[in-house]
Each structure stands twice: as C-alpha cells, then as structure tokens.
Amino acid sequence: MELLHLRYFVAVAEELNFSAAARRLHMATSPLSRQIRNLERELGHQLFDRDTHHVTLTPAGTALVPLAQEMLEQANSLQWRLNEAVRPRLTTVFLGMPDGVHPLLRARVNALTERVHERFELKRWPGSTSALVTAVHEGKLALTLARLPVSDPALDQLHVMSEQLGALMPADQFAGQDSVSLTELTDLPYVEPPKELRPAYFDLLERELWEHGIKKRINLSDSDTGYRGVYEVVSSGMGFSISICDPESPMRGYQVEGIAALPFTDFHPHLDTALLWRRDRAEGGDLGELIDAAREVFTDRPIHT
C-alpha cells in the first residue's frame, strides 16, 4: 500500500462518485477503480458499496476515512516538520530603550529585529540610561541604546544619533521669537529634570549653563513628576529648561500649552545616543551574530536632527 492509494481512497470517499474523484485526481475512471480494488484486496475489507447509480461507504470505509486523512496530513507536513526540527532554536534577547527614543532610531531597531528574526527573538526593555548600561554590563540585556557619555571599559559603543537641544520657554514671555540667546535667560531659573531620570550629559550641561551666567535653579527632585513636571513648571512662567528641538521627538509629547521650544543663537548643546554591548559577547562570543547584524543596521551613518 502506498500514499497514492490513500489519496485515491479519500478522493472517492469525499466525492462518493468515481467519475468526479477521477477528474479531481486528473486521471481516468478505470485506473482509479482498479487502484481502489487493489487497496480493498490488500486491506482485506470492502470499502465502498457500488451500483450503477450510487457509491456509499461501507463500515470499514467509514472507519478508514479519518485514519487516511490523518496519515495524508502527516505526509503533507513532513517537509515543514523537518525544517522545524533542524532550524536553530530562537534565543530571546533584550535591547534597552531609554526614554524618548527618536522614531528614526526605532525604525532601525525594527529593522534589526527583522534582520535577526530567524535566530533571535529581540524584545525591547525600558529604563534610564544608567540602569540599562548596568544591565548590559551584568549580561541581563544583550544591547542597549544609551544617552552619552557612558564610560565603561567593558562595553563597546557605536554612535547612532545626535539630536539638537533647544530652550523650553514660557511662550508669553518670548512671543514672536524664533530663537533665543543665553544672555536673554540670565534672569530665569533653569528647571532641572529629576536626577534619577536625566542623562549624564545633563550634568555637564548644567555646569556649562553656570559658566554662561545661568545661576538660578529649580530642582525637581521627585522622580514621580517625570519630564511632564518640567513642562508644567516652565508653562507656569517660573523658569526655562532644555530639551530636544525636533518636533518628531517623543519628548515633545510631554509638551503642554504655554511653552515654546526655541533653538539657541549662541549655544549649541546636543544629545548623543549610542548603541552599546559587552565587548566579550561580540566577535567570538555568544552574541556575535546579533552584534554583527546590529553594526550593519546602525552603521549606515549617525542620524542628526
């Protein structure tokens, strides 16, 4: 008995008509009838009752239908099952995502996810830059996007984006302006984001502002206020802050009424983002294939906004 005999039998059982089954199988009726008789002889059971007008299944034929269908389904799925058996197992890995990742970088993360999908299941994990960098160092994350500067000799980094920073201003106090200078801000306090949230670069930025004559500070120490708290304070007219200028940045999603985002005329701060991984997990390590793919996706050139 061969699989062809079962295919012939199932076709006749479903059609209950030898001529219709033969057309479905692209063969003549006589050879089909002969093959069914051969199958009945081999199994030792009559499978169909036939007369000149009707074809019906015998009890043996009725019992054989689900068995034959199951065997044919297994045969049809053989190649897929074999491919699944020999395909490398997916490894789940995590990529860190700090707050406010630009859509253009998200697009590259999506491209990397697609590039490695046959080998790795890449999932995103949120957090502050400091927490994400620590997680990569400890091996809990495979990669992370991180706001620079980051200094960890165990990690390699690839610069992937530079975003221009501008002033968040009380709109009514600077109505009609399309830019602002630091000298115009010396009487306004600088509203600092909560230390637990802000990137290390903002510590450098705070010192630069001090050196440029911006001495007053409003320090939001409660991390629960988040970045939205900064926008609320600025919109109330109590001070100014610094954030990303690009209207496409998710950071602009915190914006509330009464705020203008203006570029500086005499100051050029920018926030740099890098992709980081642990050096010993790259070439020759357990994540070499993933990191090589990440280099290809992100090395096109750093994005500037």
Steps between C-alpha positions, in 0.01 A plus 500: 500500500631845407393855588350527152250227590389706801471816288282312252286356779447841670406662172233237429378506863455877487340509156305169523529497125779328308474730197514817712791360704687409181460855366627639832802269481560574129477135400262265322221319686610145415850524655347662807251215545783249456714671767208502746445127442871437558478694829192303610674173419813602695302614804264205488191723523249631250506881529215602267162363399455578130220467252431674172348802672651534849825468693487473880756427768492166678561495878866417429523790255343738752753392762790542257418860397638683810800266517589563138449876532727510805774307322479728195514812720813366668657426163414847369657665805815289489721766339380771739557272801849416379584867446379578854704215642830612346446877529709668773292576807407863555687674780309776680714809561422849626596842367482796740298807402539825699226764509430700187666282236454674165275329239793474258692295756192291571486425128855365517412289804210356299735435208739314730212296644403394149862434397560248782150354539603150389761478775402745775174622646593862576290671765521860627555587866443852643707685758730789576837503326688419821277201578517370143879530482530309827270229365717459189813482717338229714386303196126552559466695173673413174510860372375840598450841355647748747546875534866596496738539671538145626834384636527126558816333366316167469257643245536591134288780364387615158385862462160488329329838546560864589199716591506877524385640833318828543334710768153426636361846565188656650333590170345828617836637616669433166209551260599556138855364538631210293827467696650609831843580644632399841543867590121536479456227760726614784204620707307173462574192712603185318249220574697180546337162424503253792853364540375141491372553144739735328794373294856562623540759225259727685747521789758636255234728353412639843864599558520664156191706577658613828814609316282696255338694783185293561522477879143445620360149532171321556582140582220248461620231737188282489542250215124440505451840335702377202563719200141616499571681825770703325254610234241596760748722687619667178145557374425677830770756415728407789806411293639338186639159423682322220365220284512357148392743226385250237116499491516130408666412830280317751630743761276761343208285605539636852440855376211696648342831405699814565840366392720595205798287394769727354851433369789691654692763306816492714499150647499164319416212736416162353406162641691203360369144503706184455438128469692308766590135555745305711824453311554138605160398361575635150739335255553144615246542780146377541351812337744539214238442229256747658761771554634463146146552370454800730819658366372462145158649579621792711830583327337649191591836652407683821168680479508876559193710579 
